[in-house]
Amino acid sequence: MPPEITPFQRAEWRPLPHPGCANVEVRPLLRAERVSLAQLRFGPHGTIHEHPADIAIDVVCLEGSGWTSVDGEAAPIAAGQKVRWPAGRAHRLWTEDNSMLTLMVEHANP
């Protein structure tokens, strides 16, 4: 039996539409029952505001570098590294003078 190949609508890069976000673009890739994937592209001084989410999220840094925080504790993140934001905890992602490309993996609650 051949693999099932289906088309999907290729999204274009667009500004992240949340208050408190600046110089960040998003490109959704996949929305499925238990997981969603999107790329986020940060320019210099890009930021996602601090906020909690009801689900766990893995952030995979694909290119460049920046900063992340969980509950106000900040740490650098660079290409080849990932961080998990636990469900229900405030998190943030930002850059300073450089840019960064990330893959966001949102895990649905079981």
Secondary structure, DSSP 8 states (H G I E B T S, - for coil): -------------EE--STT-EEEEEEEEEE-SSEEEEEEEEEEEEEEEEE--SSEEEEEEEEEEEEEEETTEEEEEETT-EEEE-TTS-EEEE-SSS-EEEEEEEE---
